[in-house]
Amino acid sequence: MATVDINFNLLEAIAPASLRSTIVAKRVKANSAAKPKRFSKDVDQADQTVNRIALVRQQQEMSLRSVARHTGVDVRTLRKQEKPTANLTLTELTNWANALDVPVKDLIDVPGQGLASPIQQRAQLIRIMKSAVSIQENADCESMQAFADTLVSQLVELMPELDGISAWPTYGQRRGSEEVGRAAEQYMPVHVAGAAS
């Protein structure tokens, strides 16, 4: 579907004839300098797994939108590029590596080789930090709060980029000790073998 932009410039319409050419020239120059919209690019696909970009991105806990901001590539194209069978150019791999802050070699799938140790360690530290922040946010006594604060500060000291990591997400509401789940409210027929009906 094609779209048409209608651009009506009031200043251009009411300006005297002697100034119109200057105004039009400035508008044309501004329009030509504007960046064209990027559309989703086609990405060549291989017959086998050739990259592990999606795995690394998930372990780095980075969203596609965040990668798009770092690389300047639209999310649709990035989604195609992170498929394990996407056969990317070296430039595209370098863009991904810079956005994810990992070496290019960690994005290439070599059969029988796991993730590089630094990536695994970073992912583990992020999970530990999420747990520590969760404890910090839910501490119910001063000693637990002090412990969590110390743990968070030590983790940030160990790896400064952990500063600002959020707690694990919580979904739904927890039941109180007096409440029962839906299963307890449902009728469940009991059939005893040998009992008369």
C-alpha positions in Angstrom: 0.0 0.0 0.0 1.4 3.4 -0.9 1.1 6.5 1.2 1.1 10.1 0.1 2.3 12.9 2.3 0.6 16.2 1.7 2.6 19.1 2.9 0.9 22.5 2.9 3.1 25.3 4.1 1.1 28.4 5.2 4.2 30.6 5.1 4.8 29.7 1.5 1.2 30.4 0.6 1.1 33.9 2.1 4.6 35.0 1.4 5.3 37.7 -1.3 6.4 36.3 -4.6 10.0 37.7 -4.0 10.4 35.4 -0.9 8.6 32.3 -2.2 11.6 31.0 -4.1 13.8 31.3 -1.0 11.3 29.5 1.2 10.8 26.7 -1.4 14.5 26.3 -1.7 14.9 25.9 2.0 12.0 23.4 2.2 13.5 21.3 -0.7 16.9 21.3 1.0 15.3 20.2 4.4 13.3 17.4 2.7 16.3 16.1 0.8 18.4 16.0 4.1 15.7 14.0 5.9 16.5 10.3 6.3 14.5 8.0 4.2 12.4 5.4 6.1 14.0 2.0 6.5 11.9 -1.0 5.5 12.5 -4.5 6.5 15.4 -6.0 4.5 15.4 -9.6 3.1 18.0 -11.8 4.9 19.5 -14.8 3.2 18.9 -18.1 5.0 21.2 -21.0 5.2 20.3 -24.7 5.2 21.7 -25.2 8.7 22.3 -23.2 11.9 25.0 -20.6 11.4 24.5 -18.1 14.2 23.4 -17.9 17.8 22.5 -14.2 17.9 19.0 -14.8 19.5 20.5 -17.0 22.3 23.2 -14.4 23.1 20.7 -11.5 23.0 18.3 -13.4 25.4 21.2 -14.2 27.7 22.3 -10.6 27.7 18.6 -9.8 28.4 18.5 -7.2 25.7 15.3 -6.4 23.7 15.1 -6.2 20.0 14.1 -2.5 20.4 17.2 -1.8 22.4 19.3 -3.5 19.7 17.5 -1.4 17.1 18.4 1.7 18.9 22.1 0.6 19.0 22.3 -0.5 15.4 19.9 1.8 13.6 18.3 -1.2 12.0 14.5 -1.7 12.2 13.1 -4.4 14.5 11.6 -6.5 11.6 15.0 -6.8 10.0 16.7 -7.6 13.3 14.1 -10.4 13.9 15.0 -11.9 10.6 18.7 -11.5 11.3 18.6 -13.3 14.6 17.1 -16.5 13.2 19.7 -19.2 13.7 19.8 -19.9 9.9 20.3 -16.2 8.9 23.4 -16.0 6.8 24.7 -12.5 7.7 27.4 -10.4 6.3 30.5 -9.5 8.5 29.2 -5.9 8.8 25.8 -7.1 10.1 27.5 -9.5 12.6 29.8 -6.6 13.7 26.7 -4.4 14.3 25.1 -7.2 16.4 28.4 -7.7 18.3 28.7 -4.0 19.1 25.1 -3.8 20.3 25.4 -6.9 22.5 28.9 -6.0 23.7 30.4 -9.4 22.7 33.0 -10.5 20.3 31.8 -11.5 16.8 33.1 -15.0 17.3 30.5 -15.5 20.1 27.7 -14.9 17.6 28.8 -17.5 15.1 27.5 -21.1 15.6 30.3 -23.7 15.6 28.9 -27.2 16.1 29.8 -28.7 19.4 30.9 -25.4 20.9 28.9 -23.8 23.7 28.7 -20.1 24.6 31.9 -18.4 25.6 32.7 -18.3 29.3 32.4 -14.5 29.6 28.9 -14.5 28.2 27.8 -17.3 30.5 29.3 -15.6 33.5 27.6 -12.3 32.6 24.3 -14.0 32.2 24.8 -15.7 35.6 25.7 -12.4 37.3 22.6 -10.8 35.8 20.4 -13.6 37.3 22.1 -13.2 40.7 21.6 -9.5 40.6 17.9 -9.9 39.8 17.6 -12.2 42.8 19.5 -9.8 45.0 17.3 -6.8 44.0 14.2 -8.9 44.5 15.4 -9.7 48.0 16.2 -6.0 48.6 12.7 -4.9 47.5 10.9 -7.5 49.5 13.0 -7.6 52.7 10.8 -7.6 55.8 13.4 -6.9 58.4 16.4 -4.6 58.8 19.0 -7.4 58.9 17.7 -8.8 55.6 17.6 -5.3 54.1 21.2 -4.7 55.1 22.2 -8.1 53.7 20.5 -7.4 50.4 22.0 -3.8 50.2 25.5 -5.2 50.8 25.0 -8.0 48.2 23.7 -5.5 45.6 26.6 -3.1 46.2 29.2 -5.9 46.0 27.7 -7.1 42.7 27.8 -3.6 41.2 31.4 -3.3 42.4 32.2 -6.6 40.7 30.4 -5.6 37.5 29.4 -1.9 37.3 27.0 -2.5 34.4 24.7 -4.4 36.8 23.7 -1.1 38.3 20.1 -0.5 37.5 19.1 -4.1 36.9 15.6 -4.6 38.0 14.1 -7.4 40.2 12.5 -10.5 38.8 9.0 -9.7 37.5 6.1 -10.8 39.6 2.9 -11.8 38.0 -0.5 -12.0 39.7 -1.2 -11.8 43.4 -0.1 -14.2 46.1 -2.8 -15.9 48.2 -2.9 -15.2 51.9 -2.7 -18.1 54.3 -6.5 -18.1 54.7 -7.2 -18.3 51.0 -7.5 -21.4 49.0 -6.9 -21.9 45.3 -9.5 -22.6 42.6 -8.9 -26.3 42.8 -10.2 -26.4 46.4 -13.4 -24.7 45.3 -14.3 -27.2 42.5 -16.4 -30.3 43.0 -14.3 -33.4 42.5 -16.2 -36.7 42.4 -14.6 -39.5 44.3 -15.1 -43.1 43.1 -14.2 -45.9 45.5 -13.7 -49.3 44.0 -16.3 -51.9 45.3 -18.6 -49.2 46.8 -22.3 -49.4 45.9 -23.6 -46.5 43.9 
